[in-house]
Every structure is written in structure tokens, then in C-alpha cells.
Amino acid sequence: MSKFPSSKPEEYASSSTSETKESNGTLQMDGPEDTIAAVARFIEKLHSRITSPPEKELVTACLLRLAKARKETRTVIGSHAQAMPLFISILRSGTSEAKLMMLRLSVLCAKMMVYE
């Protein structure tokens, strides 16, 4: 079982993606390709069966933080083929905190998809 480096999402995101940078408390990416790659890695990590519930909470927090920081991220998350089945799975069987974060993330992504 993998260990995550910290209980803070921003530190986990920084250690998980080399493109992610900390700037004034916000996560920033270099470009759209980096955003797509980071989202794909986070969704893959959430999809993994070896990821523990607390780690899934952290990854969900990272995705939520990225979605709040960049509108493009919301579109990428919403258009990812595995995102919706994964969101539903977490809403059904995730921890309470993960469920709340996933609901927030779903609303952000849904709003973005409606406005396009």
C-alpha cells in the first residue's frame, strides 16, 4: 500500500505532479497539457484499487483545489471518460469528507459544462 507524503492536499499535489507549483497558496500549472496530465493522474489514482480511503480523500481534495483554481481544469475533469463513474463510486462508498468534496467538484464541473 502506498503512503502519501502529507495530510495537506497542496503538498500531496506538489509531490505527485512535477508540473504543479505553489504560488500564493494556489496550485498552478504551466499549461493545458500539464493540466490534462495532472487530472488524468489524479483520476487514475482514484480509480486504483490499492488506493486507501484517506488517500482517495486527499486526491479528491487536490482535484477540487485544481478545479477551483482553473476553469480549464473543470472542463478536463468533466470530459474525462472515467470521471463520472468514479464520482458515482465515491458518492456511494467513499468517506463522508470525500463525498462532500466530490459533490462540490461535481457541481463545479457541471456548471462549467452548462456554460460552454
Secondary structure, DSSP 8 states (H G I E B T S, - for coil): ----S-SSHHHHHHHH-TT-EEETTEEE-SSHHHHHHHHHHHHHHHH-TT--HHHHHHHHHHHHHHHHH-HHHHHHHHH-TTHHHHHHHHHHHS-HHHHHHHHHHHHHHHHHHHH-
